[in-house]
Amino acid sequence: MKKFINIALGLCIIGLAYIFYGSIMAPINFDKEKTIRDEAVKNRLIDIRTAQVEFHNQNDGRYTASLDTLIDFVKYGKLPTIAKVGELTDQQLDNGWTESKVLALYKDAKNAKNRKIQDEKWKEAIDNGFVTRNEDGTINYIFSRDTVWEDIIGSLFPVGFNADSMRYVPFGNGAEFEMAIGCDTTKSGSFMHLFEARTLFETYYGGLDEQEVYNIIDEREQLGRYPGMKVGDAVSGNNNAGNWE
């Protein structure tokens, strides 16, 4: 009987220890998994923001509310970059030259309809050390700034980036991000376009402790804050910030 009691007590102790361990580890495991999911969603929203900002730069300050349009832009769009050759010397700077003045001189030379004026412009560029001229009349640029267009994937995003994945909420079982656009005015009265991308916590916290999830959502709602992760704001400008920043 004593042996049976000792075994029973041992099992009880093991059971209590397991329960105690579980009570300690449960919130730790929840926070660990929550962090993993939050980071994945944040990174996806940052990708959306990066694409939207470049779309905005190339489309007269407008954003898009369409994930299809944004994804196509990333997959097939081009990014303008400046190809630089040479730098202005101290002497050229002292002589009052700037990059814009040199480029304007090139433009005048190329667009000159009168051959004499064209030759004068190129001679000025040669005399100031910006170009050299071959015997056949072709120009070698010692200093130049040219706009070149590169694929967005490979420049703005890394090679191999899966643009199609931008629409999907990580851990969301196929759920897609919500996206919206709007407009507002700045304090100075100027007009500005806005965008917002977001997803609810409940969309990607599936399978986690329901009470913990409820507590997080309830706290956000009590504070009047969006109960999820979002970037930008389609109602009032926030410089495209994420609500975790």
Rosetta blueprint (number, residue, H / E / L):
1 M L
2 K H
3 K H
4 F H
5 I H
6 N H
7 I H
8 A H
9 L H
10 G H
11 L H
12 C H
13 I H
14 I H
15 G H
16 L H
17 A H
18 Y H
19 I H
20 F H
21 Y H
22 G H
23 S H
24 I H
25 M H
26 A H
27 P H
28 I H
29 N H
30 F H
31 D H
32 K H
33 E H
34 K H
35 T H
36 I H
37 R H
38 D H
39 E H
40 A H
41 V H
42 K H
43 N H
44 R H
45 L H
46 I H
47 D H
48 I H
49 R H
50 T H
51 A H
52 Q H
53 V H
54 E H
55 F H
56 H H
57 N H
58 Q H
59 N L
60 D L
61 G L
62 R L
63 Y L
64 T L
65 A L
66 S L
67 L H
68 D H
69 T H
70 L H
71 I H
72 D H
73 F H
74 V H
75 K H
76 Y H
77 G L
78 K E
79 L E
80 P E
81 T E
82 I E
83 A E
84 K E
85 V E
86 G L
87 E L
88 L L
89 T L
90 D H
91 Q H
92 Q H
93 L H
94 D H
95 N L
96 G L
97 W L
98 T L
99 E H
100 S H
101 K H
102 V H
103 L H
104 A H
105 L H
106 Y H
107 K H
108 D H
109 A H
110 K H
111 N H
112 A L
113 K L
114 N L
115 R H
116 K H
117 I H
118 Q H
119 D H
120 E H
121 K H
122 W H
123 K H
124 E H
125 A H
126 I H
127 D H
128 N L
129 G L
130 F L
131 V E
132 T E
133 R E
134 N L
135 E L
136 D L
137 G L
138 T L
139 I E
140 N E
141 Y E
142 I L
143 F L
144 S E
145 R E
146 D E
147 T E
148 V E
149 W E
150 E E
151 D E
152 I L
153 I E
154 G L
155 S L
156 L L
157 F E
158 P L
159 V L
160 G L
161 F L
162 N L
163 A H
164 D H
165 S H
166 M H
167 R H
168 Y E
169 V L
170 P L
171 F L
172 G L
173 N L
174 G L
175 A L
176 E E
177 F L
178 E E
179 M E
180 A E
181 I E
182 G E
183 C E
184 D E
185 T E
186 T L
187 K L
188 S L
189 G L
190 S L
191 F E
192 M E
193 H E
194 L E
195 F E
196 E E
197 A E
198 R E
199 T E
200 L E
201 F H
202 E H
203 T H
204 Y H
205 Y L
206 G L
207 G L
208 L L
209 D L
210 E H
211 Q H
212 E H
213 V H
214 Y H
215 N H
216 I H
217 I H
218 D H
219 E H
220 R H
221 E H
222 Q H
223 L L
224 G L
225 R L
226 Y L
227 P L
228 G E
229 M E
230 K E
231 V E
232 G E
233 D L
234 A L
235 V L
236 S L
237 G L
238 N L
239 N L
240 N L
241 A L
242 G E
243 N L
244 W L
245 E L
